[in-house]
Amino acid sequence: MATQPLKRSTGKPAQLDSVDAREAPPVVPPLDAGDGAESPELAPQRRWRTILIRILTRRDGRAPVWLELIVVLWLLWLYDQINNLAPLRRIVALHNAASVLALERSL
């Protein structure tokens, strides 16, 4: 079985096949972008598309603030729902506590 010689490093950084999202933020066209070559029917559609892109994305690539607020509110609601289940488990918890006390007394 023949072994192949190891390749020496050239000192150049390796080329990546894909670009990391943190390195290249999404490009959002300005609201007044357009060279005037479009048909008049497409101009309003392009304007609404551009406004929608600006609402749903941020220049730094993170989620919009309104979406983060929705997630926080959903997590608060979920926390409240889980805490509302505590009274249902009270009987089981008291039974377990009685078992632990019985075990301690037997020792």
C-alpha positions in Angstrom: 0.0 0.0 0.0 1.6 3.2 -1.2 1.4 6.3 1.0 1.1 9.7 -0.6 3.3 12.6 0.6 1.8 15.3 2.7 1.2 18.6 1.0 2.9 21.6 2.4 0.9 24.6 3.5 1.3 27.6 1.2 0.4 30.1 4.0 -2.7 31.2 2.1 -6.0 31.0 3.8 -8.3 28.2 2.6 -11.1 29.1 0.2 -14.5 28.5 1.6 -17.3 27.0 -0.5 -20.0 29.1 1.2 -19.9 32.4 2.9 -20.8 32.6 6.6 -23.9 34.7 7.2 -22.1 36.7 9.9 -19.5 37.9 7.4 -21.9 39.2 4.7 -25.0 41.0 6.0 -28.0 40.9 3.6 -28.1 43.7 1.1 -31.3 45.7 1.3 -31.9 48.0 -1.7 -32.8 51.6 -0.8 -36.4 52.6 -1.0 -35.8 54.9 -4.0 -33.7 52.3 -6.0 -34.5 52.0 -9.6 -33.0 53.3 -12.8 -36.4 54.2 -14.3 -36.1 51.5 -16.9 -38.9 49.4 -15.3 -42.4 49.5 -16.6 -44.8 51.7 -14.6 -46.8 48.7 -13.5 -43.8 47.1 -11.7 -42.8 50.2 -9.8 -45.4 49.9 -7.0 -44.8 46.2 -6.7 -41.0 46.8 -6.3 -41.7 49.5 -3.7 -44.0 47.2 -1.6 -41.5 44.4 -1.9 -38.7 46.7 -0.7 -40.8 47.9 2.2 -41.6 44.3 3.2 -38.0 43.3 3.1 -37.1 46.2 5.3 -39.8 45.3 7.8 -38.9 41.6 7.9 -35.0 41.9 8.0 -32.3 44.0 9.6 -29.1 45.1 7.9 -27.0 43.2 10.5 -28.8 39.9 9.7 -30.4 39.5 13.1 -34.1 39.0 13.6 -36.2 42.2 13.8 -37.0 43.6 17.2 -40.7 43.1 16.9 -40.1 39.4 16.2 -37.8 39.1 19.3 -40.6 40.8 21.4 -43.1 38.2 20.1 -40.8 35.4 21.1 -40.3 36.9 24.6 -44.1 37.3 25.1 -44.7 33.7 23.9 -42.1 32.4 26.4 -43.7 34.4 29.2 -47.1 32.9 28.3 -45.6 29.4 28.2 -44.0 30.0 31.7 -47.3 31.1 33.0 -49.1 28.0 31.6 -46.5 25.7 33.2 -46.9 27.5 36.6 -50.6 27.0 36.3 -50.1 23.3 36.4 -48.5 23.4 39.9 -51.8 22.9 41.8 -52.5 19.7 39.9 -49.2 18.2 41.1 -49.7 19.3 44.8 -51.3 16.0 45.8 -48.5 14.0 44.3 -45.9 16.2 45.9 -47.5 15.8 49.4 -47.7 12.0 48.9 -44.0 11.9 48.0 -43.2 14.1 51.0 -45.1 11.7 53.3 -43.1 8.8 51.8 -39.8 10.6 52.4 -40.8 11.3 56.1 -41.8 7.7 56.5 -38.4 6.6 55.2 -36.6 9.0 57.5 -38.5 7.8 60.6 -37.6 4.2 59.7 -33.9 5.0 59.7 
